[in-house]
Amino acid sequence: MAFTITRASYFYASVADKPGEAYKVLSRLAEFGINLLAFTGVPMGPVHTQLTLFPEDPASLLDAAKKASINLDGPHGALLVQGDDRLGALADIHEKLFEANVNVYASTGVSDGHGSFGYLLYVRPDEFERAVAALGL
């Protein structure tokens, strides 16, 4: 497989910027059987961290978050790319989006060190369907 691109839903949770806060959220979600496709955490000012959760099943995440008293913002749309790592793989994706005049306003990628990669692309809601079309979804 070269790579696959899928639509992904994500949700934000804001937590205090102190040790153990991500653990609390992630462990509670695991207790409810929530499988995450991706997860990021970034600081939001001096006292908060924004956790971004990409659930396999968005409806189950919403239900679990309600039961666990976790406040979520979302769903929002993103694109999840997974595939064989090779030189230029990300450039090829960005070329298609550039040609469609789609702006990628944020992205995160990682290689597993064994020949595969994962990549999250964030595009504006008003450009999302154009991005989907450009990438052949």
N, C-alpha and C positions, 0 to 999 in steps of 0.2 A: 504494500500500500504506500503510495506517495504521501497523501494526507487526506484527512476528512475534515470538513468544516460543518459545524452544527450551530443552530441557534441555541443560546443559553440564556436562562433567566438568572438574574442576580438580585440580591437584597443587601442592604446596608444595616449594620447594627453599630451604634455608637456606645463605647464603653470608656470607663475611666482609664487613663494611661498609668496603670500600675501593674505590678506582677500578678499573674494569675487570672486576669480578666478574660483573655482569650480562652484559656483553659476552661473557665467556668462555662462559657457559651458553648464551646465545642464539645465538652463532656456531656452537658445537658442534652444537646442535640443528638449525640451518639446514643444516649439512654433511650431516646425516642426512635432510634433506628434510621436517623437521617444520614444518607450518603451524600457527601459533597464531591462534586466534580473538580472544584477548585476553591481556593480560599486565599485571601490576601488581608493584610492588616497594615494600615499606614497611619502615622500620627496626624491628628487634626488639631493643631494648636498645642499649647503647652500642657493641657490636662485631659485630652480625649484622644482615643484611637478609633478609627473607623475600620470595622471588620466588614469584608465583602464576602458573602456566602453564595456559592454557585451550586444549588442543590440538584440532585438527579431528578427529584420530584418536588416541584415548587409548592404544590398544594399540601403535601405532607410537611414541608418545612413550615408553612404558615400555621398549620394546625399545631405542630410541636412548639413553635415559638409562642403561640398564644398560651398553651398549657404551661410553658416554662417562664412566662412573663418576660419574654425577650421582645423588645420593641424593634420592629423591622420597617425599613423604608423600601418599597418595591412592590411588585417586580419591575425590573428594568431589563432591557435587552442588550446582549453582547453576542459575540461570535467566539466559539471555542474551536481552535484548530489543533488537531492531534495527528501525528504522523511520523514518518521516517525523517530523521535529521540528516540534512545535507547542506552543503555550502549554497547559500542563496535562497533557501526555502522561504524565509521571511520576506526577502526582497521581492520574490515572485508574487506573493500575496499583496504586498503594498503596491506593486506596479499595477495590478488589476484595479485596486481601489483608487489609485491616482488617476488612471485612465477614465474612471467613472466619476471623477471629481468628488470623491468621498474623503472627508477628513477623519483620520484616526486621531482622536484626542487623547487617548491613553491606551497603553498595551503592557502586557506582562508575559514574558516567556521563560521557559526553562527546558533544558535538555536533561534527559535522565542519565546521560553518560554511557548509555548502551545502545545508542542509535535511534532513539525516539525523542520527540519533543512535544510540548504543549504550549499553546499560545492563546492568550485572551486579547480580543480586540474590542475596544469601546468606541462606538460611533454615536453621533447625535441621533436622537429619535427621528428627526425629520430626514435623516440620510440612511436610516437602517435598511429599509426595503431596497434602496438603490445599492447598498453594499451587498445585500443578499443576492441580488440579481447579478452584480459584477463578479461575484465569486461562484456563480452557477448553482446556487442552492434552490 
